[in-house]
């Protein structure tokens, strides 16, 4: 099982790679924007090949509480995983795509280490590992 079948990419890097083909490597697979709000300054056509799964993002209340404060990240991750466990159906398209091939989660946060996409990727990989090979 490939431990890196779910890639993370800032949506702004994705757009830049599309605007300058061949200059930047684009991660493989199906693309999913996983932010609750549409990223500022990004045209919907720039993410046309991807799907927007806004309900996979943390609740507005949790996102506001976190405020991208790295000192709150551990507790944020715990609370966000609890939210995801309460809404397993929103993950179905992501899990299905990951079982078929590589997936790229697009997000807008500036901090590439302390954001919801990191938690979401780890949660999805945990679910995939626990479902075993060939599970659908």
PyMOL commands that set and color helices and strands:
alter all, ss='L'
color gray80, all
select helices_A, chain A and resi 11-19+44-47+54-56+60-66+70-86+88-100+116-131
alter helices_A, ss='H'
color red, helices_A
select strands_A, chain A and resi 6-10+30-33+51-52+103-107
alter strands_A, ss='S'
color yellow, strands_A
deselect
rebuild
show_as cartoon
